[in-house]
Amino acid sequence: MRGKELIMPITEEVLAELVQDTVAARRVVEQRIRDLESQIADLDRERDELLKEEEGHKLALARLFPHAASATSPSGESSGQSPLFPIDEDLSRISRTDAIEKAVHAINAAEGRPASPAEIEDYLSNHHRSDTRDQIGAALSYLRVSDRIQRVGRGQWAPLSNAAEEAS
């Protein structure tokens, strides 16, 4: 009988150590799971921020180029460009006054309101031009005198055809 008494306490000690090891391992795994869940939450927040940023960019493009959504490629997919004023259009090959007139028309069509010199400068920059604000101002004055565009307010320029509507 002595053998059985000796075996039982050893088995209980071994079982107790196994339980302690299992509990410790479970704690390590649980901590790892918490760490991974935290990383997942951080990545979810980052994804949400990027999706919001992407949506903002899409809205800005739609506002600047409203016809882009209806412009489709031969395969039926959206080309992402306005058929009248594609974003990759290189305006550097035309005269300053023609480029600025085109910018006024494009901004007016996209925004439904007159264009400001800052918007014209941004538009030209996005279309491969580096005209200064002074050069833009001079060209706007020339276009106004030439009856190609009209000033509808301080720093507000519209195509001649829309000028009467904007003034009212």
Secondary structure as UniProt FT lines:
FT   HELIX           2..64
FT   HELIX           66..69
FT   TURN            74..75
FT   TURN            87..88
FT   HELIX           91..93
FT   HELIX           96..111
FT   HELIX           117..126
FT   TURN            127..128
FT   HELIX           133..145
FT   TURN            146..147
FT   STRAND          149..153
FT   TURN            154..155
FT   STRAND          156..159
FT   HELIX           160..167
//
